[in-house]
Amino acid sequence: MNPTIKDIAEKCGVSYATVSRALSGHPYVKDETRERIIKIARQMGYRPNAVARGLVMRKTTTIGFMVPDITNPVFPEVARGLEDAALAAGYTVFLCNSNWDKDRELRIIDILLQQRVSGLVVFLCSEKSVDLIRRAKMDTKTVCISNMSHKSAMTLLYIDNELGARQAVEHLIERGHRAIACIGGLEDTAANRERLKGYHQALQNHGIAACSDFVRFGDYRLESGHAIMTELLRLPARPTAVFAANDLLALGAISAIKEHGLRVPEDVAVVGFDDIQLASLPEIQLSSISWPKYELGKIAFELVARCLEGEGPPEDRVLLQPTLVVRSTS
């Protein structure tokens, strides 16, 4: 059982307050006394209660990190970058999963704020959540990884989704495709709106009329990509190429294409978005829009840390550029 400050005080023959001051580095404790208390505390195996300490000091050394889908390989990679940077700075990370559920997202944010986390790094799927954070006491520094248009007192860190989608579709056009479908994610999410906008811009830039039958929305999961691609292949005039709003949708689409006896990319070319590690496997070789996931996690913590140190972020909008990685599916 972890000894308490009271146990250490009894062992040292001093008051509870003296032990508390010595362990917290308070200047009103003699060096000799402090060293003796610290030595005995170590011998007894004392470990500070971070939660209790946070309640007393009204701050913690914890960062709340919320993602929309922990099963998507994108988010663990971002989490790894965030946690590596946080641990190096003496912080711990609480990882939460909203599962693309707006109500659950709101509950998680409320719980994290109640826990007095020092900072929040959040992938948001609802602008209602932005309102909740904005109304909260802003001693909880927040970095929002999103393309939220909502003006708020938080730092936005985001990918140029519009540019990435445009790169993907222009690549397909350059390969000779004009019947290009778009398999989107959740329709009302910020990332999906931006990627859909880039898709339409690329078509417009090349004088290609958009076909409403070719634009379908899913839930960012592999099964959704498979189901939507199956629907597209049943159209009287099927698409010859597909841009998918993420790699899981793209992999689901490829599965459906092959089930119908068609070849990728000879019959239907496919480009995804995110460039997850699976995309580069020899048996997959998915063309995709790549962005620095691990680095984004590190940057997110650095932005929060700057705020916690009173420096403030260098800017309140940080934009990372995506790049097209061409492989055998296109």
N, C-alpha and C positions, 0 to 999 in steps of 0.2 A: 504494500500500500504506500502510495506517495506521501511522505511526511509533509505536514503543514508548517506554515510560518510559526504557529503556536508551539509545535513540537521543537522546532529549532530554537525558539526563545527559551524554552525550559532547559534544553540541553546546554545552551550558552550562558544561562543565568542572567539574561537581559530581558528587556520588555519586548512585547510584540512590535511596537512602533520602531524600536531600534533595529530589529531584524528587517522589517519592511524597508526602512530607509537604506540600510546597508546593501540590500539586494537590488534596490532600484537605483543605486549610485548617488543617493542624496548627499550633498556636501557636509551636512551637519552630523557626520559620524567620523570618529577618529579613524585614521588609517589602520592602526593596530587592531581596533575593534572590528572594522569592516573585514580585514583579512581573516581574522579568526572565525567570524560568522560565515564567510564564504567557504572557508575550508571545511567547517563542520557541516554546512549545508550539502557540500559535495559528498562528504563521507556518508551522510544519511541518505543520499540519492534523491535530493530534492529537485523537483522540476516545477517551474512556475506554472500556475494555472492561467493560461492565456485568455480564456473566456472571462474569468473573474477580473483579471488585470485590465482587460478591455472595457469592462463595465465601469470600473473605477476611473480609468483615464479617459473614458468616453471615446476611445478609438482602439483599433486592433491592427494587427499586421496581417490581415487577410484580404484577399481580393476575390470577389464573386465573379465567376465566369459562366455565362449562360449561352448555350448553343441550342439550335432548333432541332438537331437530329444527331445524336451521338453515334448512330450506326453508319452515318455517312463518313467515309474516310477523310474527307476534307477537315472536319472539325477536330478530331484527335491530333492532327498534324499542327493545327493552329494552337491547340491546347498545350502541346509539347513545347512550342516556342515560348508561349506565355509563362508556363510553369518553370522552364529553365531560367528565364530572366528573373522571375519572381523569387525563386529559391536562392539565386545568387545574391539577391538584395535583402534576404532575410524575411521574405513574405511567403505565405502559403496561399494556395488557391482552392476555393470551393467550386467544383464543377457541377453545373445543373443542366438538365435537359428539358426544354419546353415541348418537344415533340410536335412542333408546328401548331401548338394549341394556344390560341390567344389568351384564353382565360387562365390556363396553367402558367403562361408566361407572366401574367400580371401577379399571380400568387407567388411565384418564385421571386420576382423582384421585391415584392412587399416583405417576404421572409428575409431576404438578404439585407434589406435596409433595417429591419428590426434587429438583425444580428450585428448591426453597426460595423459592417465591413468597411474597410478604409476606402476601397474603390470598387467600381463595377466595370467589367468589360462584357458587352452584350451584343449578340447577333439578334436583332429584333425582327419579329414578323408582324408586329402591330404598332401603329402610331399611338394607340392608347397607352402603350407602355412608356412611350416618350413623355406623355403627359404626366404619368405617375412619377417618373424620375424627376421631371421638371418641378413638380409640386413638392417633392421631398426636400429636406434640408440639404443644401448643396455642399456640406462638408463631406459627403460621399462623392468622390470624384468619379466621373463616368466617361468611358470611351465607348461609343456606339459604332460597331462595325456594320455599316449599312449604307444605303443610299437614301435614307430618310430625308425628305424635303422639309420636315418640320424644323422651324427655327427654335433652338433651345440652348440652354447653358451647358452643353456638353460637347465634347470633341467627337467629330465624325471621322472614322477611318474606313476607307472603302476602296473597292476595286472599280476601275472604269469598265463597268459591265457593258455599257453601250458600245464602246470601242471594241471590246473583245468579241461581242456578237457580230459586229460589222466585219471584223477581220475573218471570222469563221465563214460567214455567208459569202463574202467577196472571194474567198479562196474557192468555194464551191462553184461560184460563177465563172471564175477563171479556168476551172476544170471543164467548163462547157455546160454546166447544169443551169436550167431555167425553171424547172418544176421542183422548187425547194420547199420542203415542209419545215415547220417549227414545232417541236415538242417542248412546250413550256412547263414551268413548275407551277406552284400555287399562284393563282391568277392575281391576287391582290398583294403579293409581296413585292417589296421595293426592287430586289434583284431581278425578279421576273419581269417587271415592267421595263426596267432598263435594257435587259437583254432582248426583249421583244421589240423595243424601239430600235435597237441596233440592227436587228433582222430586217425590219421594214425599211430602214434607211438604206441598207445595202441594196435591196431590191430596187428602191426608187432611184438610187444613184445610177443604176444600170438599165433603167427603163423597163423593168420587169414588173408586171402587174401582180399585186398580191392576191392570192387565192384564199378566201376565208375557210374553205374546206381543209386547207393545208395547215391551219394553225389550231393546235389542240393543247389543252392544259391538263397537267397531272399533279402529283404531289411530291415530286423530286425523287421518287424511289424507283428502283429497277422494275418492279412489277408494273408500275404505271407506264413506264416507257414501252414495255412489251405490249400492254393492252392498247395503247394509243397507236403504236406502229401497226398492230394487227388491223385496227380500224382504217388506217391510211392505205394499207395494201388492198383493202376491199373496195376502194374508190374506183369508178370506171376508168379514170386516168390517174394512176398512182404517181407519187413523186419519184424523182430519180435521185434525190439527195435529201438529207435530213440534217438540220441543225438542232441539237438538243440542249436545253438550258443547263444541264449538268451531266456529268459522266455516267451516273447511274441510269438516268433516262436513256442515254445513248447506248449503254450496254444492253438494256432491256430491248431497245429497238433492234439492235443487231441480232439478238436472240430470235426475235419474231421474224426478221428478214430471212434468216437461215432456216427457220422452221417452215417457211413457205417455199423452200427450194431455190431461193434467190442468192446471188453472190454479192459480197461486200468487198470492194466498191463497184464492181463491174455493173451490177444491176441497180444497186442503191448505195450511194456514198453516205458516210456518217461522220459528223464532227460533234464532239461534246464540249463541255466547259468545266474547268477546274484542274484537269490534268492530274488526277489522283494516281497513286503509285501503280495501281492495277492497269492503268492505261498503257504503260510502256512494256508490259509483259509480252514476250515473243508471240504467244498465241492470241494476243488481243490487238496490240499495236493500234490503239485508238488515237486518231487525230483529235486534238483538244486545245482549248485555250488555257494556257498555264498562267498561274499567278503565285507569288511567293508566300505560301501558307505559313511555314515555320517562321519566316521573317516577320510576317504580319503579326503573329502572336507576340514576338519580342517587342515590336514597335508599340503594340497596344499597351504592354506593361510599362514601357519607357514613358509613354505619354501620361499614364496614370501617375507614375512615380514623380514626374516633373511637377504635376499638380500637388501631390502630397508634400513635396519639398518646398512648396510655395513659389516655385519658379513659373508655373503655368506652362502649358504646351507652347511650342514655337509658333503654332498656328492651330486654328480650330477646325480646319478641314485638311485631311491628309489623304491624298489620292495615289494609289499604286497602279502601275501600268501592267496590263496583261500582254502576253505574247502568244502567237499561234505556233503550235508544234504539229508539224505535218507527219503523219505516219501512214500505214497501209490502208486504213479504212476510208481514205478520201483520195 
